[in-house]
Amino acid sequence: MDCLKDNQEKYRLIGKAVPGAAHDLNNALTAIVGYSELLVMRGADPDKKDDYAKKINSAAQNCKSIIQNLMALTRGLDEDSSPGLDHLAHFQENLPPPN
């Protein structure tokens, strides 16, 4: 019975964490799309291209971190190796800062 309650609590916490992760992914992807469009635009300022590329890379790294955290969060939910409730509760603290 305790195992069932633990799993229910894990799913509840995941349900709370996923919208925040989706929002952060959307923000990072918006930056990637926007800066990549600026990078390939004709007439784009050549002096800013390196800055755009760095911002694209930073946003992509944020996406990677969010996805890794989501994978760790959901890994083995129905197995004995499932993440502890402490890990789930602190998931949002491990999200990269918004851009």
VOBA-802814 format. One line per 3 residues: number of its first residue (from 0); for each residue x, y, z of N, C-alpha, C, O, CB. Coordinates in Angstrom, 3 decimals, padded with zeros to 6 digits. Last residue first. Glycine has a CB too. Example, Ala and Ser with C-alpha at 12.3 -4.5 7.8 and 13.67 -1.06 7.14 Angstrom:
1	012.850,-002.250,007.080,013.670,-001.060,007.140,012.900,000.030,007.870,013.409,001.138,008.039,014.084,-000.598,005.725; 013.190,-005.690,007.800,012.300,-004.500,007.800,013.200,-003.300,007.800,014.236,-003.319,008.465,011.308,-004.473,009.046;
END
This chain:
98	015.869,032.502,-019.690,016.739,033.439,-020.439,016.331,034.863,-020.201,016.945,035.781,-020.746,016.703,033.143,-021.939; 015.626,030.899,-016.481,015.045,031.410,-017.722,015.974,032.414,-018.379,016.761,033.088,-017.713,013.684,032.052,-017.454; 018.027,028.444,-015.371,017.334,029.722,-015.200,016.750,030.192,-016.518,017.319,029.914,-017.575,018.285,030.786,-014.635;
95	017.217,024.921,-015.591,018.088,026.076,-015.850,017.322,027.373,-015.690,016.103,027.401,-015.855,018.693,025.996,-017.256; 016.004,023.071,-012.812,015.792,023.597,-014.154,016.723,024.764,-014.365,016.998,025.520,-013.433,014.319,024.019,-014.373; 016.217,022.313,-010.213,017.323,021.959,-011.096,017.130,022.444,-012.523,018.008,022.247,-013.363,017.510,020.477,-011.100;
92	013.855,022.954,-009.035,015.022,023.725,-008.608,016.210,023.478,-009.541,017.102,024.319,-009.653,015.401,023.367,-007.160; 012.167,021.021,-010.012,012.073,022.363,-010.574,013.246,023.244,-010.154,013.588,024.191,-010.863,010.767,023.010,-010.155; 012.915,018.779,-008.385,013.114,018.796,-009.835,013.130,020.213,-010.383,014.028,020.566,-011.147,012.026,017.990,-010.528;
89	012.443,018.327,-005.773,013.458,019.332,-006.090,013.718,019.455,-007.587,014.638,020.158,-008.005,014.748,018.999,-005.382; 010.612,016.293,-005.733,010.232,017.567,-005.130,011.196,018.681,-005.516,010.809,019.848,-005.580,010.173,017.434,-003.615; 012.094,014.188,-006.842,010.944,014.747,-007.560,010.585,016.135,-007.037,010.288,017.042,-007.815,009.735,013.812,-007.437;
86	013.948,013.703,-004.818,014.407,014.073,-006.157,013.272,014.741,-006.933,013.484,015.751,-007.604,014.928,012.828,-006.921; 012.220,012.961,-002.760,013.041,014.158,-002.599,013.529,014.658,-003.956,013.531,015.859,-004.225,014.236,013.872,-001.674; 011.181,010.578,-003.674,010.299,011.747,-003.631,011.090,013.030,-003.465,010.684,014.078,-003.968,009.290,011.611,-002.499;
83	013.580,008.949,-005.829,012.931,009.219,-004.561,012.069,010.455,-004.617,012.218,011.286,-005.513,013.950,009.361,-003.479; 013.105,007.176,-008.887,013.674,008.289,-008.125,012.893,008.520,-006.840,011.682,008.306,-006.789,013.689,009.568,-008.969; 013.184,003.568,-008.883,012.555,004.842,-009.192,013.162,005.960,-008.357,013.670,005.726,-007.261,011.048,004.764,-008.957;
80	014.014,001.004,-008.693,015.050,002.017,-008.862,014.474,003.393,-009.150,015.188,004.286,-009.607,015.983,001.617,-009.975; 011.823,-000.600,-008.698,012.442,-000.324,-007.398,013.482,000.782,-007.497,013.799,001.428,-006.498,013.086,-001.590,-006.838; 009.485,000.915,-011.022,010.515,-000.044,-010.626,011.064,000.331,-009.252,010.807,001.413,-008.725,011.659,-000.094,-011.675;
77	007.907,002.805,-012.082,007.244,001.609,-011.569,008.226,000.536,-011.125,007.845,-000.609,-010.882,006.325,001.045,-012.617; 009.786,004.723,-012.887,008.719,005.077,-011.947,008.041,003.863,-011.328,007.644,003.902,-010.163,007.687,005.922,-012.642; 012.222,004.728,-014.399,011.903,003.672,-013.448,010.792,003.994,-012.476,010.857,003.566,-011.323,013.098,003.332,-012.690;
74	012.485,008.103,-015.009,013.173,006.815,-015.129,012.730,005.867,-014.020,012.856,006.184,-012.837,014.703,007.011,-015.085; 011.488,010.631,-014.626,010.546,009.568,-014.987,011.180,008.187,-015.061,010.463,007.192,-015.167,009.912,009.884,-016.303; 013.720,012.163,-013.926,012.502,012.225,-013.128,011.597,011.020,-013.381,011.015,010.464,-012.450,011.749,013.513,-013.425;
71	015.489,011.784,-015.974,015.835,011.288,-014.642,014.599,011.211,-013.759,014.459,010.298,-012.945,016.895,012.185,-013.989; 014.061,013.118,-017.986,014.357,011.688,-018.113,014.701,011.074,-016.761,014.255,009.971,-016.443,015.512,011.466,-019.096; 014.044,015.717,-016.966,012.783,015.005,-017.180,013.003,013.504,-017.279,012.235,012.715,-016.729,012.094,015.511,-018.441;
68	016.806,016.241,-017.016,016.088,016.232,-015.741,014.757,015.503,-015.856,014.377,014.756,-014.954,015.857,017.658,-015.252; 017.247,016.148,-019.784,017.946,015.201,-018.899,017.243,015.113,-017.548,017.101,014.022,-016.995,019.422,015.624,-018.703; 015.649,018.333,-020.550,015.305,016.983,-021.004,015.985,015.933,-020.134,015.364,014.931,-019.781,015.704,016.789,-022.477;
65	017.066,020.425,-019.347,015.665,020.186,-018.994,015.270,018.763,-019.360,014.631,018.069,-018.570,014.738,021.198,-019.703; 019.546,020.216,-020.684,019.466,020.052,-019.232,018.041,019.731,-018.781,017.835,018.864,-017.931,019.963,021.316,-018.529; 018.783,020.787,-023.329,019.408,019.503,-022.999,019.286,019.212,-021.502,018.962,018.093,-021.106,020.893,019.500,-023.422;
62	017.915,023.427,-023.051,016.986,022.370,-023.483,017.515,020.998,-023.084,016.777,020.160,-022.566,016.763,022.429,-025.011; 020.361,024.618,-022.361,019.240,024.650,-021.418,018.220,023.571,-021.759,017.717,022.881,-020.872,018.569,026.035,-021.420; 021.732,024.228,-024.748,022.223,023.567,-023.539,021.141,023.544,-022.459,021.016,022.563,-021.726,023.487,024.274,-023.011;
59	020.251,025.932,-026.377,020.245,024.494,-026.659,020.734,023.707,-025.445,020.206,022.635,-025.147,021.123,024.179,-027.888; 020.950,028.387,-025.249,019.555,027.946,-025.194,019.446,026.443,-025.457,018.638,025.760,-024.828,018.706,028.725,-026.216; 023.706,028.394,-025.879,023.261,028.457,-024.488,021.825,027.958,-024.346,021.518,027.195,-023.430,023.375,029.890,-023.957;
56	023.624,028.387,-028.698,024.242,027.283,-027.972,023.781,027.236,-026.522,023.498,026.161,-025.993,025.755,027.397,-028.032; 022.396,030.855,-029.139,021.763,029.624,-029.624,022.307,028.430,-028.853,021.548,027.568,-028.409,021.999,029.438,-031.147; 024.330,032.535,-028.064,023.005,032.501,-027.447,022.233,031.256,-027.887,021.497,030.670,-027.094,022.214,033.772,-027.804;
53	026.443,032.047,-029.840,026.609,031.732,-028.418,025.259,031.640,-027.712,025.060,030.774,-026.861,027.487,032.789,-027.735; 025.323,033.053,-032.202,025.680,031.635,-032.114,025.848,031.206,-030.657,025.432,030.108,-030.286,026.975,031.355,-032.902; 025.101,035.769,-031.523,023.900,034.979,-031.817,024.184,033.488,-031.666,023.392,032.750,-031.079,023.389,035.280,-033.240;
50	027.836,036.416,-031.280,026.954,036.539,-030.117,025.682,035.715,-030.317,025.230,035.039,-029.393,026.596,038.019,-029.862; 028.618,036.072,-033.934,029.220,035.231,-032.892,028.364,035.243,-031.631,028.185,034.210,-030.986,030.650,035.708,-032.568; 027.083,038.084,-035.185,026.853,036.676,-035.507,027.439,035.740,-034.445,026.824,034.732,-034.097,027.453,036.349,-036.871;
47	027.669,040.721,-034.825,026.767,040.104,-033.848,026.585,038.607,-034.068,025.995,037.928,-033.228,025.422,040.783,-033.895; 029.208,041.517,-036.935,029.803,041.611,-035.604,028.950,040.920,-034.544,029.456,040.570,-033.478,030.007,043.067,-035.227; 027.505,041.378,-039.126,028.534,040.337,-038.959,029.158,040.343,-037.557,029.583,039.302,-037.055,029.633,040.523,-040.005;
44	024.128,041.854,-039.029,025.380,042.473,-038.589,026.426,041.391,-038.338,026.258,040.570,-037.437,025.157,043.324,-037.307; 022.493,040.660,-041.934,022.687,040.606,-040.486,024.058,041.185,-040.147,025.020,041.018,-040.896,022.554,039.143,-039.955; 022.097,040.529,-044.620,022.291,041.845,-044.057,022.438,041.846,-042.540,022.501,042.909,-041.924,021.158,042.716,-044.444;
41	019.942,037.829,-044.422,020.823,038.641,-045.281,020.923,040.023,-044.643,019.929,040.591,-044.190,020.274,038.731,-046.776; 019.928,035.691,-041.613,019.337,036.798,-042.362,020.375,037.481,-043.241,021.525,037.677,-042.847,018.709,037.815,-041.407; 021.060,033.837,-039.954,021.053,033.528,-041.389,020.437,034.643,-042.238,020.427,034.544,-043.464,020.297,032.237,-041.630;
38	020.796,034.988,-037.413,022.106,034.537,-037.878,022.136,034.334,-039.389,023.142,034.632,-040.032,022.493,033.246,-037.178; 018.096,035.351,-037.056,018.960,036.524,-037.165,020.318,036.156,-037.763,020.904,036.926,-038.523,019.149,037.175,-035.790; 017.394,032.647,-036.850,016.862,033.452,-037.949,017.704,034.711,-038.149,017.991,035.095,-039.283,015.392,033.829,-037.681;
35	018.699,032.020,-034.500,019.141,031.354,-035.729,018.609,032.095,-036.953,019.287,032.167,-037.978,018.674,029.878,-035.750; 017.279,033.586,-032.683,018.679,033.912,-032.951,019.196,033.208,-034.201,020.053,033.752,-034.896,019.543,033.538,-031.755; 014.691,032.296,-032.862,014.891,033.722,-033.114,016.327,034.067,-033.472,016.570,034.763,-034.458,014.476,034.515,-031.909;
32	015.207,029.594,-032.192,014.611,029.952,-033.482,014.905,031.420,-033.819,015.319,031.736,-034.935,013.079,029.699,-033.462; 016.303,029.903,-029.603,017.046,029.200,-030.653,016.516,029.606,-032.032,017.295,029.923,-032.931,016.941,027.659,-030.463; 014.212,031.215,-028.248,015.512,031.876,-028.407,016.313,031.226,-029.533,016.935,031.925,-030.331,016.310,031.825,-027.088;
29	012.302,029.194,-028.374,012.010,030.492,-028.982,013.306,031.263,-029.212,013.478,031.893,-030.256,011.043,031.311,-028.092; 013.539,027.248,-026.840,013.371,027.011,-028.271,013.028,028.303,-029.012,013.428,028.480,-030.162,012.280,025.963,-028.510; 013.372,028.452,-024.310,014.684,028.170,-024.902,014.565,027.967,-026.410,015.397,028.460,-027.171,015.315,026.926,-024.248;
26	010.553,028.542,-023.980,011.363,029.765,-023.935,012.709,029.561,-024.621,013.138,030.395,-025.418,011.578,030.210,-022.482; 009.941,025.799,-024.112,009.394,026.721,-025.114,010.195,028.022,-025.151,010.483,028.545,-026.228,007.911,027.021,-024.817; 011.240,024.892,-021.807,011.657,024.414,-023.124,011.168,025.361,-024.215,011.913,025.682,-025.141,011.128,022.989,-023.375;
23	009.722,026.244,-019.866,011.149,026.542,-020.003,011.693,026.063,-021.343,012.515,026.744,-021.955,011.937,025.899,-018.863; 007.230,024.996,-020.298,007.361,026.445,-020.437,008.822,026.830,-020.663,009.129,027.640,-021.538,006.806,027.161,-019.190; 007.891,022.346,-019.664,007.424,022.670,-021.014,007.558,024.173,-021.282,007.958,024.573,-022.375,005.954,022.220,-021.202;
20	008.502,022.651,-016.956,009.545,022.215,-017.885,009.153,022.558,-019.322,009.989,023.009,-020.105,009.798,020.695,-017.744; 005.974,023.362,-015.998,007.101,024.287,-015.851,008.232,023.943,-016.805,008.850,024.830,-017.393,007.613,024.276,-014.415; 004.508,021.008,-016.600,004.161,022.298,-017.219,005.287,023.326,-017.113,005.520,024.083,-018.056,002.906,022.858,-016.574;
17	005.982,019.028,-015.001,006.003,019.013,-016.458,005.572,020.356,-017.072,006.231,020.812,-018.007,005.103,017.905,-016.967; 005.498,019.284,-012.241,006.783,019.695,-012.797,006.752,019.851,-014.316,007.430,020.723,-014.859,007.844,018.696,-012.415; 002.984,018.262,-011.673,003.255,019.655,-011.323,004.519,020.165,-012.016,004.608,021.348,-012.344,003.391,019.804,-009.805;
14	003.249,015.665,-012.529,002.200,016.492,-013.111,002.386,017.962,-012.813,001.991,018.816,-013.606,000.861,016.048,-012.616; 005.196,014.858,-010.734,005.540,014.968,-012.154,004.525,015.857,-012.856,004.888,016.698,-013.678,005.596,013.570,-012.825; 003.656,014.789,-008.429,004.762,015.735,-008.526,005.207,015.925,-009.970,005.556,017.034,-010.376,005.934,015.264,-007.678;
11	001.930,012.713,-009.113,001.390,014.033,-008.791,002.471,015.094,-008.936,002.233,016.164,-009.497,000.810,014.053,-007.366; 003.697,010.593,-009.370,002.949,011.050,-010.543,002.356,012.439,-010.312,002.295,013.248,-011.238,001.833,010.053,-010.887; 004.543,010.434,-006.683,005.500,010.706,-007.755,004.782,011.245,-008.986,005.211,012.237,-009.576,006.291,009.435,-008.112;
8	002.149,009.769,-005.405,002.805,011.033,-005.078,003.811,011.408,-006.160,003.921,012.581,-006.517,003.501,010.942,-003.710; 001.747,007.262,-006.500,000.756,008.307,-006.720,001.363,009.677,-006.449,001.114,010.631,-007.185,-000.476,008.081,-005.831; 004.007,005.933,-005.471,003.866,006.120,-006.918,002.851,007.215,-007.235,003.072,008.014,-008.145,003.445,004.804,-007.590;
5	003.375,006.020,-002.721,004.597,006.650,-003.219,004.493,006.918,-004.715,004.849,008.001,-005.179,005.817,005.768,-002.923; 001.019,004.502,-002.702,000.960,005.916,-002.314,002.193,006.667,-002.810,002.089,007.807,-003.263,000.839,006.050,-000.785; 002.122,002.038,-003.457,001.092,002.663,-004.287,000.987,004.158,-003.979,000.880,004.978,-004.890,-000.272,001.974,-004.067;
2	003.791,001.563,-001.289,004.372,001.675,-002.626,003.394,002.379,-003.563,003.795,003.219,-004.368,004.744,000.278,-003.181; 001.960,001.261,000.770,002.854,002.412,000.797,003.479,002.651,-000.572,003.677,003.796,-000.976,003.945,002.214,001.846; 000.813,-001.187,000.000,000.000,000.000,000.000,000.866,001.265,000.000,000.546,002.232,-000.690,-000.930,-000.010,001.198;
END
